[in-house]
Amino acid sequence: MSYADKVFVDMCRDILDNGTDTRGEKVRPHWPDGTPAYTIKKFGVVNRYDLRSEFPLITLRRTALKSAVDEVLWIWQKKSNNIKDLGSHIWDEWADPDGSIGKAYGYQMGVKHKYKEGEMDQVDRVIYDLKNNPFSRRILTNIYVHKDLHEMNLYPCAYSMTFNVTQRKGEDRLTLNGILNQRSQDVLAANNWNVAQYAMLLHMLAQVCDMEVGEFVHVIADAHIYDRHVPIIEELIGREQYPAPKVTLNPDIHDFYKFTKDDITVTDYVTGEQIKDIPIAI
């Protein structure tokens, strides 16, 4: 059975059984009809995935991996904050009439900063250090920039990625590991989506830096299930689970900026029925 399924089911069960219910509290999110969107939440959820063992796609329902990767490339590769550069419509609610989401996500990745080695944006700095200073403990990105928050249409949820390189005994190639820090997550709508896209980001960076992929650690400060999602989650985590699919990346790409979502191949992906029209709090 898929390890990602086990992690997801255990996390959801813990949230539902032991979480804090925010009903009656002052909350910012609301449903499209104006009703407050309350949650059951857990603080400090930490999930670990060994990317050498299997790719972390849940089989309880299908995760659209190529669409998830399209979004992470929109942020990390295109460094865009405009939904016109994005294939999906997941950001439409937060875009202005011109398509911009403000100084958020890709905008922050594209800002150049001064270093001893010259001016680079955060993505290029990560790649530079992985290739030239792989054992540095300073290889990270951060897009939660307080001076720009007032110009962001939504504060970043997944805001920091920290990279750490190790070496396994008996291996010549180094191993790339990563930690995704997330301040908040809608577990039903976004959990495996975020896991899959940042796991693939690690695969891509490992490949272009001639490393093996290692462990992905996902840290969520506020992991929550919305009130209208509870019955959906209860049904979902009771479903049959299947073996993890096989996910491969085009081995001929060695420049991070050349990757596209079509360089990913997913085979033997057996899943439960897709859940359609999930209500999204805004």
Secondary structure by P-SEA (a helix, b strand, c coil): ccaaaaaaaaaaaaaacbbbbccccccccccccccccccccccbbbbbbccccccccccccccaaaaaaaaaaaccccccccccccccccccccccccccccccaaaaaabbbbcccccccaaaaaaaaaaccccccccccccccccccccccccccccbbbbbbbbcccccbbbbbbbbbbccccccccaaaaaaaaaaaaaaaaaaacccccbbbbbbcbbbbcccaaaaaaaaaacccccbbbbbcccccccccccccccccccccccccccccccccc
